[in-house]
Amino acid sequence: MNPTIDVIVFGAGGQVGRAVVAEARRRGLTVTAAVRSPERHAGLAGPGTTLVRCDVTDPDAVAAAARGHAAAVSTVYTPDVPSGASYRAAARALVTGLDAAGVRRLVHVGVATTLETAPGVAVHDDPAFPEAHRAFSLGHAAVLDLLRDSPAALDWVVVTPPLDLDRTAPGTGRYRTGGPQVLGTRIAQADLATAVTDQLTGPAARHREQIAVAE
């Protein structure tokens, strides 16, 4: 990992976003924490971390915030906006805004229900899948479709944890990586942050694909 890399984390105020910021800073990376309401997340600012306001659904705002960075991470979670609209809008803005800013690497955090249980069959395609959660999962699936259709210059990867994301377990520094199929049932949030940060650059980096990670 290049210790001089500058990374911007969109959605840095959420639990996964905060974990990624912490792991990136632990490795000596310079981080910009991009959030909708900086006044609610003042604690993110500190040595090596700059806090900025950014509406991730606005491509101009994304471009302005991302300019000058080597890579971007998206951990965006918008529970107060219908997922079908918000995740598509964020994906479009990221693709457009990062291109305008000259940022070529994007690591996006996905959700387990978009992983495959059989070739071309996602978890959310099961007839028994709860309808109340289906729209949320389809919103993330739409992000995958938009990234697959994005210009080749955008080097993206979607890191997808299992359903059981343990937010309290200590990190082990170890995890498994697979393709777009369901891989396991659990991972510690700290280890997810490690996996995401590993994807920023270096030999572990995967390119223009969805990957699963698990303990």
Secondary structure, DSSP 8 states (H G I E B T S, - for coil): --TT-EEEEETTTSHHHHHHHHHHHHTT-EEEEEES-GGG-GGG-BTTEEEEE--TT-HHHHHHHHTT-SEEEE----TTS-HHHHHHHHHHHHHHHHHHHT--EEEEE--GGGSEEETTEEGGGSTTS-HHHHHHHHHHHHHHHHHHTS-TT-EEEEEE--SEEESSS---S--EE-SSB---SEEEHHHHHHHHHHTTSSTT---SEEEEEE-
